[in-house]
Amino acid sequence: MTAKLPRMLLRVDRPADGVAVLTLDRPEKRNALSLDLRVELAEALDALAADEDVRCVVVTGAGTAFCAGMDVTQFGGDRAHKERIVQTSTRLFDRLARAPLPIVAAVNGPALAGGFALALLCDVRVASTTATFGFPEIGRYIPPSYAAAAAALPEALARRLSLTGEILDAERALALGVVSEVYEPDALGPAAVALAARIAAAPGHVTREVKRRVLLGGEQTWLALLADEGRVLREALLG
């Protein structure tokens, strides 16, 4: 009897020269970040960072959602399981935040909670008209990632969204600068790839130098905040 292989939760495509597209592929779960998906995404980011043929990455979601956040059905369990929750979460967001390659978020639907943080830690965000953005977890008394908000947004807006849990539609997100362009759903994918190809047209050492400067500028601000948020998560789950 042939063993059933585990389903891969992340698709990797190369639609244009220098461009890789990572598609979160749990549409039935609104692309919630399960333990396995967090591992796959972090490993893919590591592999692409080491690939000199890749000069820009696009992250998007399958189906009608970009990412609904962490898969809360996997919370709880014994200490070893909680340790894995912490490790996979902190590793993924650290890899995303410190990626040496430019990353474009093609937000094809709701980007909420950890999914909003994921989008904010990308360098550029474009969205479909069906996209929504926000940190609704504050309503369940879970602190959102202010570090991700601070990485991409003006301070006053980062504070407001982190404290209120306000949900923005695509038009409002565009007006506030959360995203740079909004497209009809069918046009989003091609537009995101075209933008990534434009970025990838520059030599890889040039875009990586730009990212190095971005990360250097963030070391004392949002990157430090991100590390602190990982510490708080570890203390909350493991004591």
Phi and psi in degrees as GROMACS dihedral restraints (atoms count N, CA, C in turn):
[ dihedral_restraints ]
;  ai    aj    ak    al  type     phi  dphi    fc
    3     4     5     6     1   -78.0    20    10
    4     5     6     7     1   130.4    20    10
    6     7     8     9     1   -66.9    20    10
    7     8     9    10     1   142.2    20    10
    9    10    11    12     1   -79.8    20    10
   10    11    12    13     1   122.3    20    10
   12    13    14    15     1   -75.6    20    10
   13    14    15    16     1   145.0    20    10
   15    16    17    18     1   -64.9    20    10
   16    17    18    19     1   143.8    20    10
   18    19    20    21     1   -72.7    20    10
   19    20    21    22     1   133.5    20    10
   21    22    23    24     1   -76.9    20    10
   22    23    24    25     1   135.9    20    10
   24    25    26    27     1  -103.0    20    10
   25    26    27    28     1     3.5    20    10
   27    28    29    30     1  -136.3    20    10
   28    29    30    31     1   127.7    20    10
   30    31    32    33     1   -99.4    20    10
   31    32    33    34     1   140.1    20    10
   33    34    35    36     1  -121.7    20    10
   34    35    36    37     1   123.0    20    10
   36    37    38    39     1  -127.3    20    10
   37    38    39    40     1   156.6    20    10
   39    40    41    42     1  -123.7    20    10
   40    41    42    43     1    81.0    20    10
   42    43    44    45     1   -80.5    20    10
   43    44    45    46     1   -14.2    20    10
   45    46    47    48     1  -153.2    20    10
   46    47    48    49     1   161.3    20    10
   48    49    50    51     1   -58.0    20    10
   49    50    51    52     1   124.2    20    10
   51    52    53    54     1    81.3    20    10
   52    53    54    55     1     0.2    20    10
   54    55    56    57     1  -115.9    20    10
   55    56    57    58     1   132.4    20    10
   57    58    59    60     1  -119.5    20    10
   58    59    60    61     1   138.2    20    10
   60    61    62    63     1  -113.1    20    10
   61    62    63    64     1   125.0    20    10
   63    64    65    66     1  -104.8    20    10
   64    65    66    67     1   120.1    20    10
   66    67    68    69     1  -113.0    20    10
   67    68    69    70     1   116.7    20    10
   69    70    71    72     1   -65.5    20    10
   70    71    72    73     1   123.3    20    10
   72    73    74    75     1  -121.1    20    10
   73    74    75    76     1    59.2    20    10
   75    76    77    78     1  -127.1    20    10
   76    77    78    79     1    58.3    20    10
   78    79    80    81     1   -59.3    20    10
   79    80    81    82     1   -30.7    20    10
   81    82    83    84     1   -68.3    20    10
   82    83    84    85     1   -18.3    20    10
   84    85    86    87     1  -113.5    20    10
   85    86    87    88     1    20.2    20    10
   87    88    89    90     1    55.1    20    10
   88    89    90    91     1    32.6    20    10
   90    91    92    93     1    58.4    20    10
   91    92    93    94     1    32.4    20    10
   93    94    95    96     1   -59.8    20    10
   94    95    96    97     1   144.9    20    10
   96    97    98    99     1   -82.0    20    10
   97    98    99   100     1    90.9    20    10
   99   100   101   102     1   -73.5    20    10
  100   101   102   103     1   170.1    20    10
  102   103   104   105     1   -55.7    20    10
  103   104   105   106     1   -48.2    20    10
  105   106   107   108     1   -67.3    20    10
  106   107   108   109     1   -38.0    20    10
  108   109   110   111     1   -66.8    20    10
  109   110   111   112     1   -37.6    20    10
  111   112   113   114     1   -62.0    20    10
  112   113   114   115     1   -41.6    20    10
  114   115   116   117     1   -64.1    20    10
  115   116   117   118     1   -47.3    20    10
  117   118   119   120     1   -61.7    20    10
  118   119   120   121     1   -42.3    20    10
  120   121   122   123     1   -67.9    20    10
  121   122   123   124     1   -42.5    20    10
  123   124   125   126     1   -62.9    20    10
  124   125   126   127     1   -42.4    20    10
  126   127   128   129     1   -66.6    20    10
  127   128   129   130     1   -37.8    20    10
  129   130   131   132     1   -65.2    20    10
  130   131   132   133     1   -40.6    20    10
  132   133   134   135     1   -63.1    20    10
  133   134   135   136     1   -40.0    20    10
  135   136   137   138     1   -62.5    20    10
  136   137   138   139     1   -45.2    20    10
  138   139   140   141     1   -65.1    20    10
  139   140   141   142     1   -41.9    20    10
  141   142   143   144     1   -68.9    20    10
  142   143   144   145     1   -35.0    20    10
  144   145   146   147     1   -63.1    20    10
  145   146   147   148     1   -29.0    20    10
  147   148   149   150     1   -88.9    20    10
  148   149   150   151     1    -4.0    20    10
  150   151   152   153     1   -96.9    20    10
  151   152   153   154     1   109.5    20    10
  153   154   155   156     1   -68.5    20    10
  154   155   156   157     1   -14.9    20    10
  156   157   158   159     1   -80.5    20    10
  157   158   159   160     1   -12.4    20    10
  159   160   161   162     1  -100.2    20    10
  160   161   162   163     1   126.2    20    10
  162   163   164   165     1  -121.2    20    10
  163   164   165   166     1    -7.2    20    10
  165   166   167   168     1  -159.4    20    10
  166   167   168   169     1   145.9    20    10
  168   169   170   171     1  -122.3    20    10
  169   170   171   172     1   140.1    20    10
  171   172   173   174     1  -111.8    20    10
  172   173   174   175     1   134.1    20    10
  174   175   176   177     1  -115.1    20    10
  175   176   177   178     1   130.1    20    10
  177   178   179   180     1  -147.6    20    10
  178   179   180   181     1   179.7    20    10
  180   181   182   183     1  -121.2    20    10
  181   182   183   184     1   151.5    20    10
  183   184   185   186     1   -82.8    20    10
  184   185   186   187     1   149.3    20    10
  186   187   188   189     1    78.5    20    10
  187   188   189   190     1  -145.1    20    10
  189   190   191   192     1   -99.0    20    10
  190   191   192   193     1    -1.1    20    10
  192   193   194   195     1  -121.4    20    10
  193   194   195   196     1   149.3    20    10
  195   196   197   198     1   -79.1    20    10
  196   197   198   199     1   -62.6    20    10
  198   199   200   201     1  -167.4    20    10
  199   200   201   202     1   126.2    20    10
  201   202   203   204     1   -86.3    20    10
  202   203   204   205     1     5.5    20    10
  204   205   206   207     1   104.1    20    10
  205   206   207   208     1  -160.0    20    10
  207   208   209   210     1   -70.0    20    10
  208   209   210   211     1   148.7    20    10
  210   211   212   213     1   -80.6    20    10
  211   212   213   214     1    95.2    20    10
  213   214   215   216     1   -70.8    20    10
  214   215   216   217     1   -14.3    20    10
  216   217   218   219     1   -67.7    20    10
  217   218   219   220     1   -15.3    20    10
  219   220   221   222     1   -97.4    20    10
  220   221   222   223     1     1.6    20    10
  222   223   224   225     1   -71.7    20    10
  223   224   225   226     1   161.8    20    10
  225   226   227   228     1    91.6    20    10
  226   227   228   229     1  -156.8    20    10
  228   229   230   231     1    87.9    20    10
  229   230   231   232     1  -173.1    20    10
  231   232   233   234     1   -79.5    20    10
  232   233   234   235     1   179.7    20    10
  234   235   236   237     1   -62.4    20    10
  235   236   237   238     1   -38.7    20    10
  237   238   239   240     1   -63.4    20    10
  238   239   240   241     1   -39.3    20    10
  240   241   242   243     1   -67.4    20    10
  241   242   243   244     1   -42.4    20    10
  243   244   245   246     1   -63.3    20    10
  244   245   246   247     1   -36.5    20    10
  246   247   248   249     1   -61.8    20    10
  247   248   249   250     1   -39.1    20    10
  249   250   251   252     1   -68.6    20    10
  250   251   252   253     1   -36.7    20    10
  252   253   254   255     1   -57.8    20    10
  253   254   255   256     1   -49.4    20    10
  255   256   257   258     1   -63.0    20    10
  256   257   258   259     1   -47.9    20    10
  258   259   260   261     1   -63.6    20    10
  259   260   261   262     1   -45.4    20    10
  261   262   263   264     1   -70.0    20    10
  262   263   264   265     1   -33.8    20    10
  264   265   266   267     1   -69.4    20    10
  265   266   267   268     1   -50.8    20    10
  267   268   269   270     1   -67.0    20    10
  268   269   270   271     1   -36.7    20    10
  270   271   272   273     1   -64.3    20    10
  271   272   273   274     1   -46.5    20    10
  273   274   275   276     1   -60.3    20    10
  274   275   276   277     1   -50.8    20    10
  276   277   278   279     1   -70.5    20    10
  277   278   279   280     1   -29.3    20    10
  279   280   281   282     1   -67.2    20    10
  280   281   282   283     1   -44.0    20    10
  282   283   284   285     1   -61.6    20    10
  283   284   285   286     1   -42.2    20    10
  285   286   287   288     1   -66.0    20    10
  286   287   288   289     1   -46.7    20    10
  288   289   290   291     1   -65.6    20    10
  289   290   291   292     1   -34.1    20    10
  291   292   293   294     1  -103.0    20    10
  292   293   294   295     1    13.9    20    10
  294   295   296   297     1   -58.3    20    10
  295   296   297   298     1   130.9    20    10
  297   298   299   300     1   -78.0    20    10
  298   299   300   301     1    -9.0    20    10
  300   301   302   303     1  -100.6    20    10
  301   302   303   304     1   148.1    20    10
  303   304   305   306     1   -64.4    20    10
  304   305   306   307     1   139.9    20    10
  306   307   308   309     1  -127.0    20    10
  307   308   309   310     1   129.8    20    10
  309   310   311   312     1  -106.9    20    10
  310   311   312   313     1   127.0    20    10
  312   313   314   315     1   -92.4    20    10
  313   314   315   316     1   119.9    20    10
  315   316   317   318     1  -100.9    20    10
  316   317   318   319     1    94.4    20    10
  318   319   320   321     1   -86.3    20    10
  319   320   321   322     1   101.9    20    10
  321   322   323   324     1   -93.1    20    10
  322   323   324   325     1     2.3    20    10
  324   325   326   327     1  -178.5    20    10
  325   326   327   328     1  -158.6    20    10
  327   328   329   330     1   -53.8    20    10
  328   329   330   331     1   131.5    20    10
  330   331   332   333     1  -122.7    20    10
  331   332   333   334     1    95.5    20    10
  333   334   335   336     1  -124.0    20    10
  334   335   336   337     1   149.6    20    10
  336   337   338   339     1    53.7    20    10
  337   338   339   340     1  -123.3    20    10
  339   340   341   342     1   -61.8    20    10
  340   341   342   343     1   -23.8    20    10
  342   343   344   345     1   -70.2    20    10
  343   344   345   346     1   -34.0    20    10
  345   346   347   348     1   -68.5    20    10
  346   347   348   349     1   -42.1    20    10
  348   349   350   351     1   -60.1    20    10
  349   350   351   352     1   -41.8    20    10
  351   352   353   354     1   -57.8    20    10
  352   353   354   355     1   -46.9    20    10
  354   355   356   357     1   -64.8    20    10
  355   356   357   358     1   -40.3    20    10
  357   358   359   360     1   -67.0    20    10
  358   359   360   361     1   -28.7    20    10
  360   361   362   363     1   -81.3    20    10
  361   362   363   364     1    -5.5    20    10
  363   364   365   366     1   -79.2    20    10
  364   365   366   367     1   159.8    20    10
  366   367   368   369     1   -76.3    20    10
  367   368   369   370     1   -34.6    20    10
  369   370   371   372     1  -137.2    20    10
  370   371   372   373     1   142.0    20    10
  372   373   374   375     1  -124.9    20    10
  373   374   375   376     1   128.0    20    10
  375   376   377   378     1  -123.2    20    10
  376   377   378   379     1   155.0    20    10
  378   379   380   381     1  -142.0    20    10
  379   380   381   382     1   159.5    20    10
  381   382   383   384     1   -90.1    20    10
  382   383   384   385     1   166.9    20    10
  384   385   386   387     1   -65.0    20    10
  385   386   387   388     1   -16.1    20    10
  387   388   389   390     1   -92.0    20    10
  388   389   390   391     1    -0.2    20    10
  390   391   392   393     1   -72.9    20    10
  391   392   393   394     1   146.9    20    10
  393   394   395   396     1  -135.7    20    10
  394   395   396   397     1   157.3    20    10
  396   397   398   399     1  -140.0    20    10
  397   398   399   400     1   142.4    20    10
  399   400   401   402     1   163.1    20    10
  400   401   402   403     1   172.8    20    10
  402   403   404   405     1  -115.2    20    10
  403   404   405   406     1    71.5    20    10
  405   406   407   408     1   -67.1    20    10
  406   407   408   409     1   -14.0    20    10
  408   409   410   411     1   -64.1    20    10
  409   410   411   412     1   -20.2    20    10
  411   412   413   414     1   -61.2    20    10
  412   413   414   415     1   -28.8    20    10
  414   415   416   417     1   -69.2    20    10
  415   416   417   418     1   -17.6    20    10
  417   418   419   420     1  -104.8    20    10
  418   419   420   421     1    16.6    20    10
  420   421   422   423     1    65.0    20    10
  421   422   423   424     1    32.3    20    10
  423   424   425   426     1  -108.9    20    10
  424   425   426   427     1   120.0    20    10
  426   427   428   429     1   -64.5    20    10
  427   428   429   430     1   129.7    20    10
  429   430   431   432     1   -78.8    20    10
  430   431   432   433     1   177.2    20    10
  432   433   434   435     1   -83.9    20    10
  433   434   435   436     1    91.6    20    10
  435   436   437   438     1   -64.5    20    10
  436   437   438   439     1   -29.5    20    10
  438   439   440   441     1   -59.4    20    10
  439   440   441   442     1   -44.3    20    10
  441   442   443   444     1   -64.5    20    10
  442   443   444   445     1   -41.6    20    10
  444   445   446   447     1   -63.1    20    10
  445   446   447   448     1   -42.8    20    10
  447   448   449   450     1   -67.2    20    10
  448   449   450   451     1   -25.4    20    10
  450   451   452   453     1   -68.3    20    10
  451   452   453   454     1   -27.4    20    10
  453   454   455   456     1  -122.9    20    10
  454   455   456   457     1   -18.2    20    10
  456   457   458   459     1  -119.8    20    10
  457   458   459   460     1   156.3    20    10
  459   460   461   462     1   -58.0    20    10
  460   461   462   463     1   149.2    20    10
  462   463   464   465     1   -57.0    20    10
  463   464   465   466     1   -44.7    20    10
  465   466   467   468     1   -62.7    20    10
  466   467   468   469     1   -40.2    20    10
  468   469   470   471     1   -70.3    20    10
  469   470   471   472     1   -40.1    20    10
  471   472   473   474     1   -59.6    20    10
  472   473   474   475     1   -42.8    20    10
  474   475   476   477     1   -65.4    20    10
  475   476   477   478     1   -45.9    20    10
  477   478   479   480     1   -59.9    20    10
  478   479   480   481     1   -49.2    20    10
  480   481   482   483     1   -67.6    20    10
  481   482   483   484     1   -34.8    20    10
  483   484   485   486     1   -70.2    20    10
  484   485   486   487     1   -33.2    20    10
  486   487   488   489     1   -89.0    20    10
  487   488   489   490     1   -28.6    20    10
  489   490   491   492     1  -100.7    20    10
  490   491   492   493     1   -25.8    20    10
  492   493   494   495     1    72.3    20    10
  493   494   495   496     1    15.2    20    10
  495   496   497   498     1   -57.0    20    10
  496   497   498   499     1   137.2    20    10
  498   499   500   501     1  -101.3    20    10
  499   500   501   502     1   126.9    20    10
  501   502   503   504     1  -102.4    20    10
  502   503   504   505     1   135.0    20    10
  504   505   506   507     1   -82.7    20    10
  505   506   507   508     1   175.9    20    10
  507   508   509   510     1   -62.2    20    10
  508   509   510   511     1   -40.7    20    10
  510   511   512   513     1   -63.9    20    10
  511   512   513   514     1   -43.3    20    10
  513   514   515   516     1   -67.8    20    10
  514   515   516   517     1   -39.9    20    10
  516   517   518   519     1   -61.4    20    10
  517   518   519   520     1   -38.3    20    10
  519   520   521   522     1   -66.1    20    10
  520   521   522   523     1   -43.6    20    10
  522   523   524   525     1   -63.4    20    10
  523   524   525   526     1   -33.6    20    10
  525   526   527   528     1   -89.1    20    10
  526   527   528   529     1    -5.3    20    10
  528   529   530   531     1    85.0    20    10
  529   530   531   532     1    12.2    20    10
  531   532   533   534     1   -67.2    20    10
  532   533   534   535     1   -36.3    20    10
  534   535   536   537     1  -124.3    20    10
  535   536   537   538     1   158.6    20    10
  537   538   539   540     1   -97.4    20    10
  538   539   540   541     1   -26.0    20    10
  540   541   542   543     1  -146.7    20    10
  541   542   543   544     1   154.1    20    10
  543   544   545   546     1  -126.8    20    10
  544   545   546   547     1   135.8    20    10
  546   547   548   549     1  -130.0    20    10
  547   548   549   550     1   159.0    20    10
  549   550   551   552     1   -62.1    20    10
  550   551   552   553     1   150.4    20    10
  552   553   554   555     1   -51.3    20    10
  553   554   555   556     1   -43.6    20    10
  555   556   557   558     1   -69.6    20    10
  556   557   558   559     1   -20.1    20    10
  558   559   560   561     1   -93.5    20    10
  559   560   561   562     1   -13.1    20    10
  561   562   563   564     1   -63.2    20    10
  562   563   564   565     1   -50.5    20    10
  564   565   566   567     1   -57.2    20    10
  565   566   567   568     1   -53.1    20    10
  567   568   569   570     1   -59.6    20    10
  568   569   570   571     1   -37.9    20    10
  570   571   572   573     1   -66.6    20    10
  571   572   573   574     1   -40.1    20    10
  573   574   575   576     1   -66.1    20    10
  574   575   576   577     1   -41.7    20    10
  576   577   578   579     1   -65.2    20    10
  577   578   579   580     1   -40.0    20    10
  579   580   581   582     1   -63.1    20    10
  580   581   582   583     1   -40.6    20    10
  582   583   584   585     1   -64.4    20    10
  583   584   585   586     1   -44.8    20    10
  585   586   587   588     1   -62.4    20    10
  586   587   588   589     1   -39.1    20    10
  588   589   590   591     1   -65.1    20    10
  589   590   591   592     1   -35.3    20    10
  591   592   593   594     1   -64.0    20    10
  592   593   594   595     1   -43.0    20    10
  594   595   596   597     1   -65.1    20    10
  595   596   597   598     1   -42.9    20    10
  597   598   599   600     1   -70.6    20    10
  598   599   600   601     1   -10.9    20    10
  600   601   602   603     1   -67.4    20    10
  601   602   603   604     1   -23.9    20    10
  603   604   605   606     1   -77.3    20    10
  604   605   606   607     1   152.1    20    10
  606   607   608   609     1   -57.7    20    10
  607   608   609   610     1   145.4    20    10
  609   610   611   612     1   -57.5    20    10
  610   611   612   613     1   -36.7    20    10
  612   613   614   615     1   -67.6    20    10
  613   614   615   616     1   -23.9    20    10
  615   616   617   618     1   -74.7    20    10
  616   617   618   619     1   -49.6    20    10
  618   619   620   621     1   -66.3    20    10
  619   620   621   622     1   -35.3    20    10
  621   622   623   624     1   -67.3    20    10
  622   623   624   625     1   -32.8    20    10
  624   625   626   627     1   -68.6    20    10
  625   626   627   628     1   -38.6    20    10
  627   628   629   630     1   -60.9    20    10
  628   629   630   631     1   -45.5    20    10
  630   631   632   633     1   -63.2    20    10
  631   632   633   634     1   -37.1    20    10
  633   634   635   636     1   -59.3    20    10
  634   635   636   637     1   -41.0    20    10
  636   637   638   639     1   -69.3    20    10
  637   638   639   640     1   -38.6    20    10
  639   640   641   642     1   -59.6    20    10
  640   641   642   643     1   -47.4    20    10
  642   643   644   645     1   -68.2    20    10
  643   644   645   646     1   -36.5    20    10
  645   646   647   648     1   -61.3    20    10
  646   647   648   649     1   -41.0    20    10
  648   649   650   651     1   -66.9    20    10
  649   650   651   652     1   -26.1    20    10
  651   652   653   654     1   -90.5    20    10
  652   653   654   655     1    -7.0    20    10
  654   655   656   657     1   -57.8    20    10
  655   656   657   658     1   -40.4    20    10
  657   658   659   660     1   -93.5    20    10
  658   659   660   661     1     2.7    20    10
  660   661   662   663     1  -123.0    20    10
  661   662   663   664     1  -100.0    20    10
  663   664   665   666     1   -71.1    20    10
  664   665   666   667     1   -29.0    20    10
  666   667   668   669     1   -69.2    20    10
  667   668   669   670     1   -37.8    20    10
  669   670   671   672     1   -65.7    20    10
  670   671   672   673     1   -39.7    20    10
  672   673   674   675     1   -63.0    20    10
  673   674   675   676     1   -40.3    20    10
  675   676   677   678     1   -62.5    20    10
  676   677   678   679     1   -42.4    20    10
  678   679   680   681     1   -62.7    20    10
  679   680   681   682     1   -39.2    20    10
  681   682   683   684     1   -67.4    20    10
  682   683   684   685     1   -37.4    20    10
  684   685   686   687     1   -63.6    20    10
  685   686   687   688     1   -36.1    20    10
  687   688   689   690     1   -63.8    20    10
  688   689   690   691     1   -39.1    20    10
  690   691   692   693     1   -62.8    20    10
  691   692   693   694     1   -43.8    20    10
  693   694   695   696     1   -64.1    20    10
  694   695   696   697     1   -41.1    20    10
  696   697   698   699     1   -60.8    20    10
  697   698   699   700     1   -44.0    20    10
  699   700   701   702     1   -61.4    20    10
  700   701   702   703     1   -44.0    20    10
  702   703   704   705     1   -65.6    20    10
  703   704   705   706     1   -38.2    20    10
  705   706   707   708     1   -66.2    20    10
  706   707   708   709     1   -38.6    20    10
  708   709   710   711     1   -90.0    20    10
  709   710   711   712     1   -31.5    20    10
  711   712   713   714     1  -115.1    20    10
  712   713   714   715     1   -12.6    20    10
